[in-house]
Amino acid sequence: MAWFKYTARDAGGQAKWGAIDAPSRRDALRSLTARGLKPLDLKAETDPLPDPAVRGQAHAARPAAARWSVRDRLPFLEALAQLVGSGMSAGEAVRLLAARLREPRLRSLAAGLWDRLSEGLTLSRAFEAFPQVFDGQTVNLVAAGEATGSLREVLQRLIRHFTEQRELRQKLLTALAYPVFVCLLAGGVILFFLFFLLPRLQVLLGSLGGRLPPSTRLLVGLSQFLLHYGLFFIAAAFLAGLAWWRWRRTPAGRATTDAWLLRAPVAGAFAVRAAVLGFSHTLAILLENGITTAEALRLAERTIDNVALRRILRDATGRVLEGESLSHSLARTAVFPPLMLDRLAVGEQTGSLAPSLRAIATDYQQELTHWLQNITRLVSSVVLLFAFSFVAFLAYAIVTAVFQVSASFHF
C-alpha cells in the first residue's frame, strides 16, 4: 500500500483533505470517488503523516499495528451486533460507530472499516484488512454469516465465544492471585529474618560471648552468604532469563520450550487442558456457522499457542482430510481424554458433531475450573507449610542460641 495526500470537495462543495492508503493512484482516485468526493489534488507521500492536520485522519484509517486482545475488540463486536440486530445493515452500523464511538482505538477501527466498506468490500473482507484485530476464524465466521444471511447470529456467537474466553482468563488470574500472594508474603518474611533480624541477633549474641549452636551458625552462614553473593546470583539469574527469553523467540527455541512445557508435571497438564478446551470451543462455533470440517480444523488448530501441540493437531487434521474420522484421528494424538473422544464419536455417528463439541467444551471448562482450584489450594498449602517450617526453624535456632549463651554465663 502507498499513501496519497489529497484535497477534494464533497457534494456540498466543502473542501476536504487528508491521506488515504491505496495500491495505486488510480485506486486512490476510485476510492475518493466512491466516498462522494471530487479530487482536486492527489500526491503520493513517502511519509504517511505529512502534517498534523492529516495525522489524525491518517490514523483514523489505520488502527495501531499491535495485536488486540479479546478485551479490546469485544466492545466493538457488541456494539456492532446491537446495531445489526436492530435492523441496520452492516455498512450503516459501521458508519454510525465511526461517528459515535468515544474510545479512540475503536473509533479508528470503525473508520478504517468504513473506508473499505465504502469501496464496495463486504464486512468480512473489511475485517480481513485488519489481521491485528480480527483473526482468521472471525473473518471466516463473518463471511459464512454474510453468505447465509445470519450475520446477527454469527456476531452473537462470536461475542459469546470471546466472553467465555475472557471469563476463563479472569478465573485463571483469580485462581493464581492467592498462591502468588502467599509466595510473596512467605518470601518477604524469610528475607526479613535473614537480612534484618538475624544479623542484629548475631551481633547481640556475639557481644554476650559463648558458642552458637549448629542451627544458628547455619542460619548466620546462609545470611552472610546471601549478603555477600546474593547480587551475583540475581545478576546471573537475570542474564540467564534474558538469554532464555531471546532463545525462546527463535523458531527452534519456541518449539523446544513448548515441548518441554508439555512434559512438565503441572504446567504441562494445564497447557494440555487449556488447549483441548480452546480447540473444542473454537471447532464447535466454526461448525455451528457452516464452516466445512476441513477448514474448521485448520482454523481451530491455529488458535493453539503451544507450537508442539499445534503440530500434533496439524497431523491429526491431515489424517481427517485423508478420510479418517475425527474422533479416531484425535485419539492417536494421545492428548484428548478418552471420555471426550467417546462423546465425539457418538456425535459423529448421530450427525450432531457441533452440539457434541459445544457440550464437551462446556463440561471441560467446568472441569478445568475445578482443577485450577484444587491446584491453587495445593500450591498455597505447600508454600504455607514451607514458610511455617522455616519460621519454626528460625525460632528454634534463636531460642537455642539464647539458652546456650545464657548457660555460658558465670555469676
ROFIFI-138898 format. One record per residue: x, y, z of N, C-alpha, C in turn; residue in one letter; chain. Coordinates in steps of 0.02 Angstrom, whole numbers, plus 50000, padded with zeros to 5 digits. Layout:
N
    nu    nv    nw   cau   cav   caw    cu    cv    cw res chain
     X     Y     Z     X     Y     Z     X     Y     Z   a     A
...
//
This chain:
411
    nu    nv    nw   cau   cav   caw    cu    cv    cw res chain
 50042 49940 50000 50000 50000 50000 50044 50062 50000   m     A
 50021 50112 49960 50054 50178 49960 50006 50229 49991   a     A
 50035 50284 50014 49994 50336 50044 49991 50396 49997   w     A
 49930 50426 49992 49919 50484 49948 49886 50539 49989   f     A
 49915 50598 49983 49886 50658 50014 49838 50689 49963   k     A
 49776 50702 49985 49726 50726 49937 49693 50790 49962   y     A
 49669 50828 49913 49624 50884 49925 49565 50874 49880   t     A
 49504 50879 49908 49444 50864 49869 49386 50906 49894   a     A
 49330 50903 49857 49268 50936 49878 49213 50884 49882   r     A
 49170 50892 49933 49115 50845 49939 49056 50869 49897   d     A
 48998 50835 49903 48940 50852 49862 48914 50922 49878   a     A
 48926 50946 49938 48904 51014 49956 48953 51068 49939   g     A
 49010 51049 49910 49059 51098 49889 49110 51115 49942   g     A
 49107 51082 50000 49154 51097 50053 49221 51062 50040   q     A
 49275 51096 50058 49342 51068 50046 49357 51014 50098   a     A
 49387 50960 50075 49409 50905 50117 49481 50889 50101   k     A
 49519 50870 50151 49587 50849 50140 49606 50795 50190   w     A
 49657 50758 50173 49678 50704 50217 49728 50659 50181   g     A
 49735 50598 50204 49780 50549 50174 49742 50483 50168   a     A
 49757 50446 50116 49724 50383 50103 49776 50332 50079   i     A
 49768 50269 50099 49813 50217 50075 49779 50177 50021   d     A
 49815 50163 49967 49788 50126 49910 49846 50095 49872   a     A
 49833 50041 49834 49887 50009 49796 49916 50054 49742   p     A
 49875 50098 49712 49899 50141 49658 49860 50206 49658   s     A
 49882 50253 49616 49849 50318 49611 49777 50309 49585   r     A
 49769 50264 49536 49703 50251 49508 49655 50225 49562   r     A
 49680 50179 49604 49638 50152 49657 49621 50207 49709   d     A
 49668 50251 49721 49654 50306 49768 49600 50352 49741   a     A
 49603 50369 49676 49551 50410 49645 49484 50375 49647   l     A
 49484 50310 49634 49422 50273 49634 49392 50271 49705   r     A
 49435 50264 49755 49411 50262 49824 49381 50329 49844   s     A
 49413 50385 49825 49387 50451 49842 49320 50463 49807   l     A
 49314 50441 49744 49251 50449 49707 49195 50409 49739   t     A
 49213 50349 49764 49163 50307 49797 49138 50339 49861   a     A
 49178 50381 49892 49156 50416 49952 49116 50478 49937   r     A
 49105 50494 49874 49068 50554 49855 49110 50616 49854   g     A
 49176 50608 49847 49222 50665 49845 49246 50676 49774   l     A
 49256 50740 49757 49284 50758 49692 49357 50779 49703   k     A
 49405 50737 49682 49476 50753 49695 49499 50815 49658   p     A
 49533 50859 49694 49563 50919 49664 49638 50911 49657   l     A
 49669 50876 49705 49741 50866 49704 49756 50800 49739   d     A
 49802 50761 49711 49820 50696 49739 49894 50686 49730   l     A
 49931 50680 49785 50004 50673 49781 50025 50612 49822   k     A
 50071 50574 49795 50099 50517 49832 50145 50544 49886   a     A
 50142 50513 49944 50181 50534 50002 50224 50477 50026   e     A
 50290 50491 50035 50334 50441 50065 50321 50436 50140   t     A
 50303 50492 50172 50285 50494 50243 50209 50494 50247   d     A
 50180 50441 50276 50107 50437 50278 50075 50490 50323   p     A
 50114 50524 50364 50086 50575 50408 50122 50641 50395   l     A
 50106 50676 50339 50144 50734 50319 50137 50794 50364   p     A
 50080 50804 50395 50072 50862 50437 50021 50848 50492   d     A
 50018 50888 50544 49973 50874 50599 49900 50872 50579   p     A
 49879 50911 50529 49809 50911 50508 49789 50845 50478   a     A
 49835 50813 50443 49821 50750 50410 49831 50692 50458   v     A
 49873 50702 50509 49894 50646 50551 49834 50612 50584   r     A
 49787 50651 50610 49730 50621 50644 49688 50580 50596   g     A
 49677 50606 50533 49637 50569 50486 49672 50507 50462   q     A
 49738 50511 50454 49775 50452 50432 49771 50397 50484   a     A
 49777 50416 50547 49772 50365 50599 49701 50337 50602   h     A
 49652 50376 50584 49583 50351 50586 49573 50297 50533   a     A
 49614 50296 50482 49606 50246 50429 49647 50184 50443   a     A
 49690 50187 50491 49732 50128 50504 49745 50122 50579   r     A
 49714 50073 50613 49725 50065 50685 49796 50045 50700   p     A
 49814 50048 50764 49882 50029 50785 49897 49958 50764   a     A
 49961 49945 50748 49981 49880 50722 49984 49827 50775   a     A
 49984 49845 50838 49990 49795 50891 49927 49752 50892   a     A
 49937 49687 50907 49880 49641 50908 49834 49658 50966   r     A
 49770 49657 50951 49720 49674 51001 49702 49612 51041   w     A
 49685 49622 51104 49662 49567 51147 49586 49560 51140   s     A
 49560 49507 51171 49488 49496 51170 49453 49554 51205   v     A
 49481 49580 51259 49451 49635 51295 49446 49698 51252   r     A
 49493 49707 51205 49493 49766 51163 49440 49763 51108   d     A
 49434 49705 51075 49389 49702 51017 49318 49682 51035   r     A
 49307 49654 51095 49240 49632 51115 49191 49690 51117   l     A
 49207 49749 51145 49158 49805 51144 49137 49825 51074   p     A
 49183 49822 51026 49165 49840 50957 49115 49789 50929   f     A
 49129 49724 50939 49083 49673 50913 49015 49678 50947   l     A
 49014 49693 51011 48950 49700 51047 48909 49759 51019   e     A
 48942 49816 51007 48907 49873 50979 48883 49859 50908   a     A
 48924 49825 50869 48905 49808 50800 48846 49760 50800   l     A
 48846 49710 50844 48791 49662 50848 48726 49696 50868   a     A
 48729 49744 50914 48669 49780 50935 48638 49819 50877   q     A
 48680 49852 50838 48654 49892 50782 48627 49846 50727   l     A
 48664 49793 50711 48640 49746 50660 48576 49712 50683   v     A
 48572 49696 50747 48512 49665 50774 48452 49711 50773   g     A
 48463 49777 50772 48407 49824 50770 48381 49834 50699   s     A
 48413 49803 50650 48389 49807 50581 48435 49846 50534   g     A
 48488 49874 50559 48535 49910 50516 48575 49862 50473   m     A
 48597 49885 50416 48645 49847 50376 48713 49853 50409   s     A
 48758 49807 50390 48825 49808 50419 48861 49873 50403   a     A
 48853 49897 50341 48887 49958 50321 48863 50018 50360   g     A
 48797 50025 50368 48770 50081 50406 48789 50077 50479   e     A
 48791 50016 50506 48811 50008 50576 48884 50030 50586   a     A
 48928 50010 50541 48999 50029 50548 49007 50104 50539   v     A
 48970 50133 50491 48975 50206 50481 48952 50244 50543   r     A
 48898 50220 50574 48874 50252 50635 48924 50245 50692   l     A
 48955 50186 50698 49006 50176 50750 49066 50221 50740   l     A
 49085 50232 50677 49142 50276 50662 49129 50347 50686   a     A
 49066 50367 50690 49049 50435 50711 49032 50439 50785   a     A
 49008 50384 50815 48982 50387 50883 49029 50359 50936   r     A
 49072 50313 50919 49115 50283 50971 49162 50335 51001   l     A
 49172 50331 51066 49214 50380 51100 49285 50355 51110   r     A
 49293 50289 51120 49361 50262 51130 49401 50270 51066   e     A
 49460 50303 51068 49497 50318 51007 49514 50257 50964   p     A
 49536 50203 50996 49555 50144 50957 49495 50114 50921   r     A
 49438 50110 50955 49379 50082 50924 49353 50127 50868   l     A
 49355 50192 50879 49333 50239 50828 49379 50235 50767   r     A
 49444 50228 50779 49492 50220 50724 49479 50156 50685   s     A
 49463 50102 50721 49448 50039 50687 49385 50046 50645   l     A
 49333 50076 50674 49270 50084 50636 49280 50127 50574   a     A
 49321 50180 50581 49334 50223 50523 49372 50185 50469   a     A
 49421 50145 50489 49457 50105 50440 49412 50054 50405   g     A
 49367 50023 50442 49321 49975 50412 49273 50011 50364   l     A
 49249 50070 50384 49203 50107 50341 49237 50128 50276   w     A
 49300 50146 50279 49336 50163 50218 49333 50105 50168   d     A
 49341 50045 50193 49342 49987 50148 49272 49966 50127   r     A
 49224 49974 50172 49155 49959 50153 49130 50008 50100   l     A
 49150 50071 50105 49129 50120 50056 49160 50108 49988   s     A
 49214 50068 49985 49244 50049 49922 49210 49988 49890   e     A
 49160 49961 49924 49123 49905 49896 49141 49837 49926   g     A
 49186 49835 49977 49204 49772 50007 49149 49748 50054   l     A
 49145 49683 50063 49100 49655 50113 49130 49664 50183   t     A
 49089 49651 50234 49113 49660 50302 49170 49611 50317   l     A
 49165 49549 50294 49218 49500 50307 49283 49521 50273   s     A
 49278 49548 50211 49339 49571 50177 49368 49632 50211   r     A
 49324 49674 50238 49349 49732 50277 49384 49708 50340   a     A
 49355 49658 50374 49388 49630 50433 49455 49601 50415   f     A
 49460 49571 50357 49522 49539 50335 49579 49589 50327   e     A
 49561 49652 50316 49613 49703 50308 49644 49724 50374   a     A
 49618 49698 50431 49644 49714 50496 49660 49650 50534   f     A
 49712 49613 50512 49728 49549 50545 49751 49557 50616   p     A
 49775 49617 50635 49796 49627 50704 49736 49632 50751   q     A
 49676 49639 50724 49615 49644 50764 49573 49581 50758   v     A
 49562 49558 50696 49517 49502 50684 49558 49443 50657   f     A
 49554 49388 50692 49591 49329 50671 49554 49293 50615   d     A
 49585 49239 50590 49556 49203 50533 49488 49173 50548   g     A
 49478 49147 50607 49414 49116 50623 49358 49168 50624   q     A
 49372 49228 50649 49321 49280 50649 49303 49300 50578   t     A
 49352 49309 50535 49339 49328 50466 49298 49274 50431   v     A
 49315 49212 50439 49279 49158 50406 49208 49151 50432   n     A
 49198 49160 50497 49131 49157 50525 49087 49213 50499   l     A
 49115 49274 50495 49076 49330 50469 49060 49319 50396   v     A
 49107 49291 50358 49094 49276 50287 49037 49225 50281   a     A
 49038 49174 50324 48984 49124 50322 48917 49155 50341   a     A
 48918 49201 50389 48856 49235 50408 48829 49279 50353   g     A
 48873 49312 50316 48851 49353 50259 48821 49309 50204   e     A
 48853 49251 50192 48829 49206 50139 48762 49176 50155   a     A
 48749 49162 50218 48687 49128 50238 48634 49177 50264   t     A
 48650 49242 50267 48603 49291 50292 48592 49288 50367   g     A
 48641 49261 50403 48634 49254 50476 48691 49291 50511   s     A
 48706 49352 50488 48761 49390 50517 48748 49406 50590   l     A
 48686 49422 50607 48669 49438 50676 48684 49379 50722   r     A
 48664 49319 50702 48676 49260 50744 48750 49245 50750   e     A
 48787 49255 50695 48859 49243 50697 48893 49291 50745   v     A
 48875 49354 50742 48904 49403 50787 48889 49387 50860   l     A
 48828 49364 50873 48810 49346 50942 48850 49286 50965   q     A
 48861 49237 50921 48901 49178 50940 48973 49197 50952   r     A
 48999 49242 50910 49068 49266 50921 49074 49302 50988   l     A
 49025 49343 51004 49027 49379 51067 49025 49330 51125   i     A
 48981 49279 51121 48978 49230 51174 49043 49191 51180   r     A
 49074 49175 51122 49137 49139 51123 49192 49181 51155   h     A
 49198 49245 51136 49250 49287 51164 49237 49303 51237   f     A
 49172 49308 51255 49156 49321 51326 49176 49262 51369   t     A
 49164 49201 51345 49184 49142 51383 49260 49137 51388   e     A
 49297 49157 51335 49369 49158 51338 49393 49208 51391   q     A
 49362 49266 51392 49382 49317 51441 49367 49294 51512   r     A
 49309 49263 51522 49291 49238 51589 49339 49184 51612   e     A
 49360 49140 51566 49408 49088 51584 49474 49118 51604   l     A
 49496 49169 51568 49559 49202 51584 49554 49237 51652   r     A
 49497 49268 51666 49488 49301 51731 49487 49250 51788   q     A
 49456 49192 51776 49456 49140 51827 49527 49115 51841   k     A
 49567 49110 51787 49636 49088 51795 49675 49138 51837   l     A
 49668 49202 51820 49704 49254 51857 49682 49257 51930   l     A
 49617 49248 51941 49591 49249 52009 49617 49189 52049   t     A
 49620 49131 52015 49644 49071 52050 49718 49077 52067   a     A
 49757 49111 52025 49828 49117 52037 49845 49174 52085   l     A
 49798 49219 52097 49814 49277 52138 49832 49257 52209   a     A
 49794 49211 52239 49808 49193 52309 49874 49157 52317   y     A
 49890 49106 52276 49956 49074 52283 50014 49123 52273   p     A
 50007 49168 52225 50061 49218 52214 50068 49262 52276   v     A
 50012 49283 52305 50014 49324 52366 50048 49287 52423   f     A
 50030 49224 52431 50059 49184 52485 50135 49176 52475   v     A
 50155 49163 52413 50227 49155 52398 50265 49220 52413   c     A
 50237 49276 52393 50270 49340 52406 50274 49355 52481   l     A
 50220 49340 52516 50219 49352 52587 50270 49308 52624   l     A
 50271 49244 52606 50318 49198 52637 50390 49218 52621   a     A
 50402 49235 52558 50470 49257 52540 50490 49320 52576   g     A
 50443 49367 52586 50459 49428 52622 50476 49415 52695   g     A
 50439 49369 52726 50453 49352 52796 50522 49320 52803   v     A
 50538 49274 52758 50603 49240 52761 50660 49290 52750   i     A
 50653 49334 52701 50705 49383 52687 50713 49431 52746   l     A
 50657 49449 52777 50660 49493 52835 50701 49461 52891   f     A
 50690 49397 52905 50728 49362 52957 50802 49358 52939   f     A
 50816 49340 52874 50885 49328 52855 50927 49392 52851   l     A
 50897 49445 52825 50936 49505 52811 50928 49560 52863   f     A
 50877 49558 52903 50866 49613 52951 50871 49588 53023   f     A
 50832 49538 53040 50830 49517 53110 50890 49476 53130   l     A
 50909 49428 53089 50963 49382 53108 51030 49418 53116   l     A
 51052 49463 53071 51117 49498 53083 51118 49536 53150   p     A
 51063 49569 53169 51061 49605 53232 51063 49556 53291   r     A
 51029 49500 53284 51032 49450 53337 51102 49420 53343   l     A
 51136 49413 53286 51205 49387 53288 51251 49435 53325   q     A
 51243 49500 53313 51285 49549 53349 51271 49546 53424   v     A
 51206 49540 53441 51189 49538 53512 51217 49476 53546   l     A
 51210 49418 53515 51235 49357 53545 51311 49356 53546   l     A
 51341 49385 53494 51415 49387 53492 51442 49431 53548   g     A
 51407 49485 53565 51431 49529 53619 51425 49496 53687   s     A
 51379 49447 53692 51371 49412 53755 51422 49355 53763   l     A
 51453 49336 53707 51502 49282 53711 51469 49214 53708   g     A
 51509 49163 53705 51483 49094 53702 51480 49069 53631   g     A
 51476 49004 53624 51474 48973 53558 51402 48961 53537   r     A
 51386 48979 53475 51318 48971 53449 51306 48898 53430   l     A
 51244 48873 53436 51229 48805 53415 51232 48797 53339   p     A
 51236 48735 53314 51243 48723 53242 51186 48754 53201   p     A
 51124 48749 53225 51068 48777 53186 51075 48852 53177   s     A
 51097 48886 53230 51106 48959 53224 51165 48976 53179   t     A
 51219 48937 53185 51277 48950 53140 51257 48939 53067   r     A
 51215 48890 53054 51192 48877 52985 51153 48937 52958   l     A
 51108 48964 52997 51070 49022 52975 51114 49083 52966   l     A
 51160 49093 53012 51206 49150 53006 51248 49144 52944   v     A
 51273 49084 52931 51313 49073 52871 51273 49085 52807   g     A
 51210 49062 52807 51166 49074 52749 51154 49148 52739   l     A
 51142 49184 52794 51130 49256 52789 51191 49292 52763   s     A
 51251 49275 52788 51313 49307 52765 51326 49292 52692   q     A
 51313 49229 52672 51324 49210 52602 51278 49250 52556   f     A
 51215 49257 52574 51168 49294 52531 51185 49368 52530   l     A
 51209 49395 52587 51226 49465 52588 51286 49481 52543   l     A
 51334 49434 52541 51395 49446 52502 51388 49426 52429   h     A
 51351 49373 52415 51349 49346 52347 51278 49346 52317   y     A
 51230 49373 52353 51162 49373 52328 51153 49411 52263   g     A
 51187 49470 52259 51182 49510 52199 51210 49474 52137   l     A
 51263 49435 52147 51291 49398 52091 51241 49345 52066   f     A
 51207 49312 52112 51157 49262 52092 51098 49295 52057   f     A
 51077 49354 52081 51023 49390 52049 51042 49410 51978   i     A
 51104 49436 51971 51127 49456 51904 51133 49396 51858   a     A
 51159 49340 51883 51165 49280 51842 51096 49254 51822   a     A
 51048 49256 51869 50980 49234 51853 50948 49279 51801   a     A
 50960 49345 51807 50932 49392 51758 50961 49379 51688   f     A
 51028 49371 51684 51059 49358 51619 51036 49292 51589   l     A
 51029 49241 51632 51006 49176 51608 50934 49181 51583   a     A
 50892 49219 51620 50823 49228 51598 50819 49267 51533   g     A
 50862 49317 51525 50862 49356 51463 50884 49313 51404   l     A
 50937 49272 51414 50960 49228 51361 50906 49176 51343   a     A
 50873 49150 51394 50819 49102 51380 50762 49134 51342   w     A
 50744 49195 51361 50689 49230 51327 50706 49244 51254   w     A
 50768 49264 51241 50788 49278 51171 50790 49213 51131   r     A
 50813 49159 51163 50814 49095 51127 50743 49070 51114   w     A
 50697 49081 51160 50629 49058 51151 50595 49095 51094   r     A
 50617 49155 51080 50587 49193 51025 50606 49166 50957   r     A
 50658 49124 50953 50676 49093 50889 50630 49033 50876   t     A
 50620 49014 50813 50575 48957 50798 50597 48893 50833   p     A
 50662 48878 50831 50687 48817 50863 50677 48820 50939   a     A
 50692 48878 50969 50684 48885 51041 50611 48881 51062   g     A
 50566 48910 51023 50495 48906 51040 50470 48834 51036   r     A
 50490 48797 50984 50468 48727 50978 50496 48685 51035   a     A
 50559 48696 51053 50590 48656 51106 50559 48671 51174   t     A
 50551 48734 51191 50523 48752 51256 50450 48732 51262   t     A
 50413 48736 51208 50343 48714 51210 50338 48639 51221   d     A
 50384 48602 51190 50386 48529 51202 50405 48514 51274   a     A
 50451 48552 51303 50468 48543 51374 50408 48557 51418   w     A
 50370 48609 51400 50312 48628 51440 50261 48572 51443   l     A
 50251 48538 51388 50202 48483 51387 50223 48426 51433   l     A
 50288 48418 51445 50312 48364 51488 50318 48385 51561   r     A
 50308 48450 51575 50312 48474 51644 50253 48446 51684   a     A
 50263 48431 51749 50211 48397 51789 50145 48435 51792   p     A
 50146 48498 51815 50084 48535 51825 50070 48581 51766   v     A
 50121 48618 51744 50112 48664 51688 50092 48627 51624   a     A
 50120 48567 51614 50102 48529 51554 50029 48508 51555   g     A
 50005 48486 51613 49935 48466 51619 49889 48525 51606   a     A
 49908 48584 51632 49865 48643 51620 49867 48662 51546   f     A
 49926 48661 51515 49931 48679 51444 49888 48634 51400   a     A
 49890 48569 51414 49850 48522 51375 49776 48534 51386   v     A
 49755 48542 51450 49684 48553 51464 49658 48617 51432   r     A
 49697 48671 51437 49677 48734 51407 49673 48728 51331   a     A
 49721 48692 51301 49720 48684 51228 49661 48642 51205   a     A
 49645 48589 51242 49587 48548 51225 49523 48588 51230   v     A
 49517 48629 51282 49458 48671 51290 49452 48721 51233   l     A
 49507 48756 51218 49504 48805 51164 49490 48773 51096   g     A
 49521 48715 51083 49510 48681 51020 49437 48660 51013   f     A
 49408 48631 51065 49339 48607 51062 49291 48666 51054   s     A
 49303 48719 51091 49259 48778 51089 49261 48810 51019   h     A
 49321 48819 50993 49328 48851 50928 49299 48808 50873   t     A
 49313 48743 50874 49287 48698 50823 49210 48696 50825   l     A
 49181 48699 50884 49108 48698 50890 49077 48760 50857   a     A
 49104 48818 50873 49074 48880 50846 49085 48884 50770   i     A
 49140 48858 50745 49151 48858 50672 49102 48812 50637   l     A
 49093 48752 50663 49047 48705 50631 48975 48728 50637   l     A
 48957 48761 50692 48889 48786 50701 48871 48839 50649   e     A
 48921 48873 50622 48908 48926 50574 48921 48906 50502   n     A
 48924 48841 50490 48926 48817 50421 48995 48811 50391   g     A
 49048 48821 50429 49115 48811 50403 49127 48736 50393   i     A
 49158 48717 50338 49171 48647 50325 49218 48618 50378   t     A
 49214 48552 50386 49254 48521 50438 49328 48531 50427   t     A
 49350 48525 50363 49421 48533 50347 49445 48604 50365   a     A
 49407 48655 50343 49427 48724 50357 49421 48740 50431   e     A
 49370 48712 50464 49362 48723 50536 49420 48694 50575   a     A
 49444 48635 50555 49501 48605 50589 49563 48647 50580   l     A
 49573 48673 50519 49633 48715 50508 49630 48778 50551   r     A
 49572 48810 50555 49565 48871 50594 49571 48856 50669   l     A
 49541 48802 50692 49545 48785 50763 49616 48768 50783   a     A
 49652 48736 50739 49721 48717 50753 49765 48779 50763   e     A
 49750 48832 50726 49791 48893 50730 49781 48932 50795   r     A
 49726 48917 50831 49714 48952 50894 49755 48924 50951   t     A
 49790 48868 50941 49830 48837 50994 49897 48875 50998   i     A
 49913 48899 51057 49975 48938 51066 50037 48893 51069   d     A
 50030 48834 51097 50088 48789 51104 50106 48760 51037   n     A
 50168 48773 51014 50189 48753 50947 50192 48677 50941   v     A
 50218 48643 50992 50222 48570 50990 50153 48538 50986   a     A
 50107 48564 51025 50038 48538 51023 50004 48554 50957   l     A
 50020 48613 50930 49991 48632 50865 50013 48584 50810   r     A
 50075 48562 50813 50099 48515 50762 50063 48448 50769   r     A
 50050 48427 50831 50014 48365 50841 49944 48369 50811   i     A
 49910 48425 50822 49843 48434 50796 49844 48443 50720   l     A
 49898 48472 50693 49903 48478 50620 49908 48409 50588   r     A
 49945 48364 50619 49948 48295 50593 49879 48262 50596   d     A
 49842 48275 50651 49775 48247 50656 49729 48275 50603   a     A
 49736 48340 50588 49695 48371 50535 49711 48339 50468   t     A
 49775 48325 50456 49793 48293 50393 49762 48224 50386   g     A
 49758 48186 50441 49727 48120 50437 49652 48125 50425   r     A
 49620 48176 50453 49548 48186 50441 49536 48202 50367   v     A
 49579 48243 50338 49572 48259 50267 49582 48198 50223   l     A
 49619 48149 50248 49629 48088 50209 49572 48038 50217   e     A
 49522 48056 50258 49464 48013 50264 49454 47981 50332   g     A
 49499 47991 50378 49493 47961 50444 49442 48000 50486   e     A
 49407 47966 50530 49358 48001 50572 49394 48048 50621   s     A
 49358 48100 50641 49388 48149 50686 49406 48119 50753   l     A
 49360 48080 50782 49373 48050 50847 49432 48003 50846   s     A
 49437 47962 50793 49493 47914 50788 49559 47951 50777   h     A
 49557 48004 50737 49618 48043 50724 49643 48077 50787   s     A
 49597 48107 50826 49616 48141 50888 49639 48091 50940   l     A
 49612 48030 50938 49634 47978 50986 49707 47960 50976   a     A
 49731 47963 50915 49801 47946 50900 49849 48000 50924   r     A
 49824 48058 50944 49868 48111 50969 49889 48098 51042   t     A
 49852 48055 51077 49865 48041 51149 49861 48104 51191   a     A
 49821 48152 51170 49813 48215 51206 49742 48221 51235   v     A
 49693 48202 51196 49623 48210 51217 49602 48153 51263   f     A
 49563 48168 51315 49540 48116 51362 49493 48067 51328   p     A
 49494 48004 51350 49452 47952 51318 49377 47967 51320   p     A
 49352 47994 51376 49281 48008 51380 49260 48060 51329   l     A
 49302 48110 51319 49286 48161 51268 49284 48129 51199   m     A
 49331 48084 51185 49333 48052 51119 49272 48008 51109   l     A
 49249 47974 51161 49188 47933 51155 49127 47977 51139   d     A
 49121 48034 51173 49066 48079 51159 49071 48108 51089   r     A
 49132 48121 51067 49142 48147 50999 49123 48094 50947   l     A
 49140 48032 50960 49122 47978 50913 49046 47971 50907   a     A
 49011 47977 50963 48938 47974 50962 48909 48032 50921   v     A
 48938 48092 50930 48916 48150 50892 48926 48141 50817   g     A
 48982 48110 50798 48994 48097 50727 48943 48047 50699   e     A
 48928 47995 50737 48882 47943 50714 48810 47969 50709   q     A
 48791 48015 50752 48723 48041 50751 48716 48104 50710   t     A
 48770 48128 50681 48767 48189 50641 48759 48252 50681   g     A
 48777 48251 50744 48772 48310 50787 48840 48327 50816   s     A
 48889 48334 50772 48958 48346 50794 48964 48413 50830   l     A
 48935 48466 50801 48942 48533 50830 48910 48537 50900   a     A
 48847 48512 50910 48820 48513 50978 48861 48471 51027   p     A
 48888 48415 51004 48930 48374 51048 48992 48412 51069   s     A
 49023 48446 51023 49082 48485 51040 49065 48542 51088   l     A
 49007 48574 51078 48986 48628 51123 48976 48601 51193   r     A
 48943 48543 51199 48932 48514 51266 48998 48492 51297   a     A
 49043 48465 51257 49108 48445 51282 49147 48505 51308   i     A
 49145 48560 51269 49181 48621 51290 49153 48648 51355   a     A
 49087 48647 51363 49056 48673 51424 49076 48631 51484   t     A
 49072 48564 51478 49092 48520 51533 49166 48526 51548   d     A
 49207 48532 51495 49279 48535 51505 49299 48600 51539   y     A
 49262 48654 51525 49277 48717 51558 49264 48712 51632   q     A
 49209 48680 51652 49195 48671 51723 49249 48627 51755   q     A
 49269 48574 51720 49321 48530 51746 49387 48567 51754   e     A
 49404 48609 51705 49466 48647 51710 49464 48696 51768   l     A
 49405 48726 51780 49398 48772 51836 49409 48736 51903   t     A
 49379 48677 51910 49389 48639 51972 49462 48617 51980   h     A
 49492 48598 51925 49562 48576 51927 49607 48633 51949   w     A
 49594 48693 51922 49633 48751 51941 49625 48766 52015   l     A
 49564 48762 52040 49552 48774 52111 49590 48725 52155   q     A
 49589 48662 52135 49625 48611 52175 49700 48622 52174   n     A
 49727 48640 52114 49799 48651 52108 49820 48712 52149   i     A
 49780 48765 52146 49798 48826 52184 49795 48812 52259   t     A
 49746 48773 52281 49744 48755 52353 49806 48716 52373   r     A
 49826 48669 52330 49885 48628 52345 49948 48671 52348   l     A
 49957 48715 52298 50016 48758 52296 50017 48804 52357   v     A
 49959 48832 52374 49956 48876 52432 49974 48839 52496   s     A
 49948 48778 52503 49963 48738 52563 50037 48722 52568   s     A
 50068 48703 52511 50139 48686 52511 50181 48747 52529   v     A
 50165 48805 52500 50202 48866 52515 50195 48885 52589   v     A
 50134 48882 52614 50124 48899 52684 50160 48850 52730   l     A
 50159 48786 52713 50194 48736 52754 50269 48750 52754   l     A
 50297 48767 52695 50368 48782 52692 50384 48845 52733   f     A
 50342 48896 52726 50355 48958 52763 50351 48947 52838   a     A
 50299 48911 52860 50293 48898 52932 50350 48855 52958   f     A
 50371 48806 52918 50427 48763 52938 50491 48804 52946   s     A
 50503 48849 52899 50563 48890 52902 50561 48938 52961   f     A
 50502 48967 52973 50495 49012 53031 50504 48974 53096   v     A
 50478 48912 53098 50487 48871 53158 50560 48854 53169   a     A
 50596 48840 53114 50667 48826 53119 50705 48888 53143   f     A
 50685 48946 53119 50716 49008 53142 50705 49019 53217   l     A
 50643 49007 53237 50628 49015 53309 50669 48967 53351   a     A
 50674 48905 53327 50713 48855 53363 50786 48876 53368   y     A
 50814 48899 53312 50885 48919 53311 50897 48978 53358   a     A
 50851 49026 53359 50860 49085 53402 50854 49066 53476   i     A
 50802 49027 53491 50791 49008 53562 50849 48966 53588   v     A
 50872 48917 53549 50928 48876 53572 50991 48917 53580   t     A
 51001 48967 53536 51060 49010 53543 51056 49051 53607   a     A
 50997 49078 53622 50989 49118 53683 51002 49075 53745   v     A
 50974 49015 53746 50984 48971 53804 51057 48951 53811   f     A
 51090 48936 53754 51160 48914 53758 51205 48970 53781   q     A
 51192 49031 53756 51233 49088 53777 51219 49104 53851   v     A
 51156 49099 53871 51139 49113 53942 51172 49062 53988   s     A
 51177 48999 53966 51206 48946 54009 51281 48956 54017   a     A
 51312 48994 53971 51384 49003 53975 51405 49058 54022   s     A
 51353 49096 54049 51371 49150 54095 51393 49120 54163   f     A
 51440 49153 54197 51462 49133 54264 51454 49194 54310   h     A
 51410 49187 54357 51398 49244 54402 51442 49237 54463   f     A
//
